[in-house]
Amino acid sequence: MPAAPPAVSVIMPVLNEERHLRDAVRHILQQDYAGEMEVVIALGPSTDRTDEIAAELVRETASNPWGRVHTVPNPTGRTPAALNAAIKASRHPIVVRVDGHGMLSPNYIATAVRLLEETGAQNVGGVMHAEGENDWEHAVAAAMTSKIGVGNAAFHTGGDAGPAETVYLGVFRREALEQQGGYNEEFIRAQDWELNFRIREAGGLIWFSPELRVQYRPRPSVKALAKQYKDYGRWRHVVARYHSGSINLRYLAPPTAVCAIAAGLVVGVTLTPLGFVIPGGYLAAITAGSLPAGRGLPWKARVRIPVALATMHMSWGFGFLTSPRSLAKKVIESRRPAVTAPTQA
């Protein structure tokens, strides 16, 4: 008789997720997985109905022996603190990270557990598959899954299975999380990269597989998308200062574009109209790039793709350029050395 699959703890950091939380939890509880599950939601100080919806989910699953929902407080509202609180409150040997606006594919957990066993990895993850629910979100999703939007990032655009520096969300062996002491709470963003860096430094394997897919709901407005990508750029520069070998040309493209466009506008206004060739060329490039990215979408979504691309590129680049050294210094001072498991005598 085959052994029962390992029990799984799903941890969710949530803040102002009334729009998607119930659907995200439904995708967890309906997983095609024979093992026991629990869902631990870490509640930040939301200003919408998130807490009320979470309380309803706790009540609705109270008599469910294999998929109960629990909550823990996260008064700071910070994602890494939420994750650590949920890890501490959970109890199973496999820990699955899910965000409040992420929808797991039906066999996500079963596939991840199989990959952990097959590869010997400490953490496995897959594709962040952006899908929208209106014209703007469809445009953002198209931008986020195109190479002109995010370069060759495998967890956005897909790729071959294999070892990776980091992965989207992640399905961990609990022993790896406990060995490393969880997430570094100074990393308000990029906490996944930093934790995976320590796991790799300790000799652990991080594994990417396109078999794993999570539907991701994009930010609902230009303002929200701009803030998201400004934070991404800001914290990517912190990572670059934290670990000098982690930067590459893909990460330098947005700040270079911001500088070039700003210089072109200044030259165009003060010296010669030829300066406008640079911003004009950029607009032409993202417009042309949006055509294949928007294939099959309604025209109202397609015409918004260049706006989404420009918002992502310019916000990321601006965040990278304005990321203060003091923030990186604070994070570097909090550096946790990787912890290697003791060898057996």
C-alpha positions in Angstrom: 0.0 0.0 0.0 1.6 3.4 -1.0 2.5 5.8 1.8 0.1 8.7 2.3 1.4 12.0 0.8 3.0 14.4 3.3 0.8 16.9 5.1 1.0 20.4 3.8 0.8 23.9 5.4 -0.2 26.7 3.0 0.8 30.1 4.3 -0.7 33.4 3.0 0.4 37.0 3.8 -2.6 39.2 3.2 -3.3 42.9 3.3 -6.4 44.5 1.7 -7.3 41.4 -0.3 -11.1 41.4 -0.1 -11.4 41.2 -3.9 -9.5 37.9 -4.3 -9.0 36.2 -0.9 -12.0 33.9 -1.0 -11.2 32.8 -4.5 -7.5 32.2 -3.6 -8.5 30.0 -0.6 -11.0 28.1 -2.8 -8.2 27.2 -5.2 -6.2 25.8 -2.3 -9.0 23.8 -0.7 -10.0 22.3 -4.1 -6.5 21.0 -4.8 -6.2 17.6 -6.3 -4.1 16.4 -3.4 -4.7 13.4 -1.2 -2.6 14.6 1.8 -3.8 16.6 4.8 -3.7 20.4 4.4 -4.1 23.5 6.6 -4.2 27.1 5.5 -2.7 29.8 7.7 -3.5 33.4 6.8 -1.4 36.1 8.3 -3.6 39.2 8.6 -2.1 42.7 8.1 -3.9 45.9 9.2 -6.3 45.9 6.2 -8.8 48.8 5.7 -11.2 46.7 3.6 -13.2 43.5 4.4 -10.2 41.2 4.4 -10.4 40.3 8.1 -14.2 39.7 7.9 -13.7 37.4 4.9 -10.9 35.5 6.7 -13.1 35.0 9.7 -15.8 33.6 7.5 -13.4 31.1 6.0 -12.3 30.0 9.5 -15.9 29.3 10.5 -16.7 27.6 7.2 -13.8 25.2 7.5 -13.9 24.6 11.2 -15.4 21.1 10.8 -13.2 20.2 7.8 -10.6 17.7 9.1 -8.3 18.0 6.1 -8.4 21.7 5.1 -9.0 24.0 8.0 -8.2 27.7 7.7 -6.5 29.5 10.6 -5.4 33.1 11.1 -2.6 34.8 12.8 -2.0 38.6 13.3 0.6 40.6 11.4 0.4 44.1 13.0 3.4 45.4 10.9 1.7 44.7 7.6 5.1 43.6 6.2 5.2 40.6 4.0 8.3 38.8 5.5 6.9 39.3 9.0 3.6 37.8 7.9 5.3 34.8 6.4 7.4 34.2 9.5 4.3 34.4 11.7 2.4 32.0 9.5 5.4 29.5 9.4 5.6 29.6 13.2 1.8 28.9 13.5 1.8 26.1 10.9 2.8 22.5 11.7 3.3 20.4 8.5 6.6 19.2 6.9 5.8 20.9 3.5 5.2 24.7 3.4 3.5 26.2 0.4 3.6 30.0 0.0 0.5 31.6 -1.7 -0.4 35.3 -2.0 -3.9 36.6 -1.4 -4.3 37.3 -5.1 -2.7 34.1 -6.4 -4.8 31.2 -7.7 -3.1 27.8 -7.7 -3.6 25.4 -10.6 -5.6 22.3 -9.6 -2.5 20.0 -9.3 -0.1 22.6 -8.0 0.6 21.1 -4.6 0.7 17.5 -5.8 3.2 18.4 -8.6 5.3 20.5 -6.2 5.6 17.6 -3.6 6.5 15.2 -6.4 9.2 17.6 -7.7 10.7 18.0 -4.2 11.0 14.3 -4.0 12.4 13.8 -7.5 14.9 16.6 -7.4 15.9 16.7 -3.8 15.4 20.4 -3.8 14.7 22.5 -0.7 12.3 24.8 -2.6 10.4 24.5 -5.9 8.4 27.1 -7.8 7.1 27.8 -11.3 5.3 30.3 -13.5 3.6 33.5 -12.3 0.8 33.5 -14.9 -0.8 36.9 -14.9 -4.5 36.9 -15.9 -6.7 40.0 -15.8 -10.4 40.5 -15.2 -10.9 43.7 -17.1 -9.3 45.6 -20.0 -6.6 47.3 -17.9 -5.7 44.1 -16.1 -5.6 42.1 -19.4 -3.2 44.7 -20.7 -1.0 44.5 -17.6 -1.1 40.7 -17.8 0.0 40.8 -21.4 2.9 43.1 -20.5 4.0 41.0 -17.5 4.1 37.8 -19.6 6.0 39.3 -22.6 9.7 39.5 -23.0 9.5 43.2 -23.9 7.9 43.7 -20.5 10.1 41.5 -18.2 13.0 40.3 -20.3 13.8 36.6 -20.0 12.6 36.0 -16.5 11.5 32.4 -16.6 8.9 32.7 -13.8 7.1 35.3 -15.9 7.5 33.9 -19.5 8.2 30.2 -18.8 11.3 28.1 -19.7 13.0 24.8 -19.1 13.0 23.1 -15.7 16.2 23.3 -13.8 18.1 24.9 -10.9 17.3 28.5 -10.3 18.5 31.5 -8.2 15.0 32.1 -7.0 11.4 31.1 -7.8 8.0 32.6 -7.6 6.4 32.0 -4.2 7.8 28.6 -3.5 7.0 25.2 -2.0 9.6 24.5 0.8 10.7 21.7 3.0 10.0 23.0 6.5 13.5 21.9 7.6 15.1 24.3 5.1 13.0 27.2 6.4 13.7 26.4 10.1 17.4 25.8 9.4 17.7 29.4 7.9 15.5 31.0 10.5 12.8 32.0 8.1 12.7 35.2 6.1 14.8 38.3 6.8 12.2 40.8 7.9 14.4 43.8 6.8 13.6 42.8 3.2 10.3 44.4 2.7 10.5 43.3 -1.0 12.8 40.7 -2.5 12.6 38.6 0.6 12.2 35.5 -1.6 15.5 36.1 -3.4 17.3 36.7 -0.1 16.0 33.5 1.6 16.7 31.4 -1.5 20.2 32.9 -1.6 20.9 31.6 1.9 19.4 28.2 1.1 21.7 28.0 -2.0 24.7 29.2 0.0 24.1 26.4 2.5 24.2 23.9 -0.4 20.5 23.6 -1.0 18.9 23.4 -4.4 16.2 25.8 -5.7 14.3 24.3 -8.6 12.1 26.0 -11.3 9.6 24.0 -13.2 7.0 25.2 -15.8 4.7 22.5 -14.6 3.9 24.7 -11.6 1.5 27.6 -12.5 -0.1 30.2 -10.3 -2.7 32.6 -11.8 -1.8 36.1 -10.7 -4.2 39.0 -10.6 -2.5 42.2 -11.7 -2.7 45.6 -9.9 -6.0 47.3 -10.8 -4.8 50.8 -11.7 -1.8 52.7 -13.2 -1.1 54.1 -9.8 -1.0 50.7 -8.1 1.1 49.2 -10.8 3.6 52.1 -10.7 4.0 51.7 -6.9 4.5 48.0 -7.3 7.2 48.4 -9.9 8.9 51.3 -8.2 9.2 49.1 -5.1 10.6 46.2 -7.2 13.3 48.5 -8.6 14.1 50.0 -5.3 14.6 46.7 -3.7 16.4 45.1 -6.6 19.1 47.8 -6.1 19.2 46.9 -2.4 19.8 43.3 -3.5 22.6 44.4 -6.0 24.3 46.2 -3.1 23.8 43.3 -0.8 25.2 40.8 -3.2 27.3 42.4 -5.9 27.3 39.4 -8.2 23.5 39.3 -8.6 23.1 42.1 -11.2 22.8 41.6 -15.0 21.9 43.5 -18.1 18.2 42.8 -17.7 18.1 44.6 -14.4 20.1 47.6 -15.8 17.8 48.1 -18.9 15.0 50.1 -17.1 17.2 52.6 -15.2 19.2 53.0 -18.5 16.0 53.8 -20.3 14.9 56.3 -17.7 18.2 58.1 -17.9 18.2 58.1 -21.7 14.6 59.3 -22.1 15.2 62.1 -19.5 18.4 63.2 -21.3 16.6 63.1 -24.6 13.8 65.3 -23.3 16.2 67.8 -21.8 18.2 68.0 -25.1 15.0 68.2 -27.1 13.7 71.1 -25.1 16.9 73.1 -24.6 19.2 72.3 -27.6 17.8 70.5 -30.6 14.6 68.6 -31.5 16.9 65.6 -32.3 16.8 64.9 -28.6 13.2 63.7 -29.0 14.4 60.8 -31.1 15.2 58.9 -27.9 11.8 59.1 -26.2 10.1 58.8 -29.6 12.1 55.7 -30.3 11.2 54.2 -27.0 7.5 54.9 -27.6 7.7 53.3 -31.0 9.5 50.2 -29.6 6.9 49.5 -26.8 4.0 50.2 -29.3 5.5 47.7 -31.7 6.2 45.2 -28.9 2.6 45.5 -27.7 1.2 44.1 -30.9 2.3 40.5 -30.5 1.8 40.7 -26.7 -1.8 41.7 -27.2 -2.7 39.1 -29.8 -6.2 37.8 -29.2 -7.2 40.5 -26.7 -10.0 43.1 -27.2 -8.8 46.3 -28.7 -9.6 48.2 -25.5 -7.0 46.0 -23.7 -4.5 46.2 -26.6 -4.3 50.0 -26.7 -3.5 49.9 -22.9 -0.5 47.6 -23.2 2.0 50.4 -24.1 0.8 52.3 -21.1 1.3 49.3 -18.9 4.8 48.7 -20.4 5.9 52.3 -19.9 4.6 52.3 -16.3 6.5 49.1 -15.5 9.7 50.2 -17.2 9.8 53.8 -15.9 8.7 53.0 -12.4 11.1 50.1 -12.0 14.0 52.2 -13.4 13.1 55.2 -11.2 12.9 53.0 -8.1 16.3 51.5 -8.9 17.9 54.9 -9.5 16.5 56.5 -6.3 17.0 53.5 -4.0 18.9 55.0 -1.0 22.3 53.6 0.1 21.1 53.9 3.7 18.4 51.3 3.0 20.9 48.9 1.6 23.2 49.6 4.6 20.5 48.8 7.0 19.7 45.6 5.2 23.4 44.6 4.9 23.8 45.1 8.6 20.9 42.6 9.2 22.6 40.0 7.0 22.1 36.5 8.2 24.8 34.0 7.4 23.6 30.8 5.7 23.2 27.9 8.1 24.4 24.5 7.0 22.9 21.4 8.4 25.2 19.6 10.8 26.9 16.5 9.3 25.9 13.1 10.7 28.6 11.4 12.7 
